[in-house]
Amino acid sequence: MDWKLIGIYCVPVLILLAAVVIWLFLRRTIRTRLRMTRQLRDDPGINDWMVLFNWSRKILYIPTVVASLVAAGLMLLFEQRPELFEPSFGNLLGGIWLGIFFVNFLIDEYELDLKVLVLIGLALVVLWLWLTMMHWLMPFLNFFRHLGVSVSAMGYLLISLIFLMAIIISWSKGLFYYVALTPNYLNIQNGPNETSEQVSREAFSTRIDTGDFLERVLGFGQIIVTFSDTRRQPLVLLVGRIGNRALRLESIRGHLAVDSVHQTPDVGMKDDPA
């Protein structure tokens, strides 16, 4: 009996069956983000709503993931058919990948607005002109060529899988830790069960932060929820499709404003002694 073969085929099946059984037992008590979305969509009394969760900043490395997958395919072709490429193709590809990763690292670590990016671009142009005037440009470029950054196809694939795993974990966590924003309240969900909190519309405010230009280019931004109770820390949510999210948030704010306008005359009539 080949126990190794049994382990290869049986263990994944057992894990899948265990996951199905757990889901069947807990699906009525687990409150996921998807379930909340269906609940709000089917509620006839709520026209504008939005369900948000906080992405991990590793989501900003999507260009690196795409570049790693492309580089893995090219390196696999280079390893199988080297006569189709230059001998230094591996180093050239590694340098391009390293540049993409470095830009992603800057987006992740630093908040770069458009003014800072323009200043960096001008500084690079000045450096380029100075190196050209001093005839040091080619030695400077040769220095990077001799770094010899070369990664195998399996290495690029492993890098992409690491970042994809972090992104998948962030999405999975967002199934159970999220906020639901409606014109009447903010629902904060913490965990897979009924552990949630509702905050009335008078007790919180929202704002959008798209100050990071490169982050905005990737379609991401921050929605910040602040509370009237200063003892509570603000909720900072990194969300995608920030343009659409901003429009939805403005629509919800508009409903708040209309409700306030319609309520003001009623309050005045109640206070009138006549």
N, C-alpha and C positions, 0 to 999 in steps of 0.2 A: 504493500500500500504506500503510495507516494504522498506522504504527509505535507510536503511542500506544495504540491499541486492542490491538495485539498484546502490548505490555508489560503492560497491565492484566490480560489474561486468561492470558498465558503465564508470567509471572514467578511468581505464586502457585502454579501447577501445578508448575513446575520445583522450587520450594522444597519443596513437599509430596513430590514424587518423591525428592528428595535425602534428606529426612528418613526416608522409608520405606527407602531403600537402606541408609543408615547404621544404622538400627534392625535390619535383617535381618542385617547383618554383625556387629553388636556385641551383639545381644540375649543371646547365650550367655555373654558375659563381663561384661556390666553387672549389678551386684548392686543392685537397687533396693529401696526399703523395701517395696514391694508384693510383690516376690519373697520377701523375708525373712518377711513375714507369712504367705504361703502355706506356706513351709517349716516354720515353727513350728506352724502350724495342723495340718499333716499329720503332724507328728512324734508318734507314740503315746506316747513317753516323757515328753512335756512337756504338763502340763495347764494350768498358769498361766504366762502370758507377756504381754509388753506391748512394743510397738514405738513409740518416741517420737522426735519431732524438735522442733527449736526454731523456733517461729513467729517471724517478724518482728513487732515491736511495732505495725507498721502494721495488723495484723489487728484491733487494738483500735478502728480507725476504721471498722468495719463500720457502726455507726449513721450516721456521716457519709456513707458510700457510699449507704446506703438513702435517707437524707434528700436527697442530691444527685439521685438518680434520680427520686424523687417530685417534687422541686422542678423538675427539668428538664421533666417531664410537665406540671406546672401552669403553668410559664412558657410552654411551647409553646402550651397552650390559651389563656393570657392574651394572647399575641401574636396568635393567630388570631381569638379572640373577646373583645376587650377589654370589650365591653358587658356581659359576665357578671360582671365584677369591679369593685371599687373602683379608682379611679385610682392609689391608693398601694399596691395589692396587691403590686407587685414589691418595694417597700421593706420591707413587712411580712414577706414570705416570706424576703427576704434576712436580716432580723434574726433570724428563727427559725432559719434555717440556721446563721447565725453563732453563735448560742447553743449549738446541738448540737455544732458543731465545737469551740467553746471547752471544753465539758465533756470531749470526747474528748481534747483537748490536755492537760487536767489529768490525765486517767487515764494518758496516755502518759508525761508528764514527772514526775509526782509520785506518791508512794505515800500515798494518803489512806485512813486507817482510819476506822472508824465514829465514833470520838470526835472526830476532826478535822472530819468532815462535820457533826456535830451543832453544834460550835462555829461553823463557818462559817454554818450555818443560823440560829443564834441571833444572830450578828452582822448578818446580812441583815435579820432581823426588827427588831432595834434600829435599824438604819439607816432602815428603812421608817417606823417610828414617829416617829423624830426628824424626818425630812423632812416627814411629815404634820403634826406639831405646828408646824413652822416655815413651813408652807404653801409648801414648796419641792418637793413631790412632782411636780406637773405640769411645772414647768420642767425638773426632772431627767429625766423621761420624754421630754419634747419634745426634749431634747438628743440622745437616741439616735434619735429619729425623724428628726431633721434630718441624721443621718449619711448617709442616702440609700444604704444598702447594697442595691444591685440588681445582679443577675447575669442574663445571658441564659440561655436554655435550653441553648445550646451550651456556655456556660461551666460550668454545673452538670454537664453530661454529661462535659466534659473533666476536671473535678475527680474525678468518680467513676471515670473510666477510669484516671487516674494512681494512685489508691489501689488499684484492682483489679489493676493491673499489678504493683505492689509486693507484693501478697498472692500473686499467681500465681507470681512469681519466688521468694518464700519457700517456697511449697509445692513448687515444682520443685527447689529446692536440698535440701529435706528428703527427696527421693527418694534422694539419694546421701549425705547426712550425717545419720545417725540413730543411735540406740542401741536395742538389743534386750535387754530385761530378762527373765531367767528365774530360777527358784529356784537354779540352779547357777552361772550366770555372767552377766556383762554384756558384750555384744558392741558395740564402738564401730566404726561404719563411717565411713570418711573417703574419699570419692570414689566414682566409678562402677565401679571395678574391685575386685579382691580385697584392697585396702588396708584391713585391719580389725585390730582388737585385741580379745582376750578377757581380761577381768579376773575372777578367781575371786570367789566370793561372800564370802570372808573379807576381801577387799582393798578393799571399798567399802561405803558405807552411803547411805541415801536419806532425804530428808525433804521434806515438802510445805509450801510457803509460799503462803498465801492472805491475807496481811496487807492487801493493797490491796482495800478493800471494793468500790469501783466496778469494778475489774478482775474481782473475783469475781462481781459481778452480771451481767457479760457472759459468765460461764461459763469464765473463764480463771484460771489460777494457775501457779505455778512448782513444778517437781519438780527438786530439787537433789541431785546425786550427788557425794559427797565420798569421797576415797580415803585409804587408810591411809598411803600415801606422801605426806607433806606437800609434797613438791616438785611434785606435780601439782596444777594448778588445778581447782577443782570445776567440774562441768558444770551449767549453769543452763539449764533447758529450759522455755520458755513453752509450755504445752499447753492445748488446749481441752477441754471436758467434764471439768473438773477433779474434779467430784464422782464420776463413774464411774471416772476414773483413780485417784483416791484409794482407792476400794474395791478395784480390781484390785491396786494396790500393797500394800494390807493383806493381800490373799489370798496374794500372793507371799511377803510377810514371814512369814505364818503357816506356809507350807510350810518356810521356812528354820528357824523355831523348832521345828517337829515333827521335822525331820531332825536337829537338834542334840540334842533330847531322846532320840531313839532311838539316837544314836551314843554318848551318854555311858556307858550301862551296858557296852557292848562295850569301850570304852577301859578302864573300871575292871577288867573281868575279865582283860584282857590284862596289866594291871600287877600283878595279884594273884599273888604267888609260889606259892600253893597251886594 
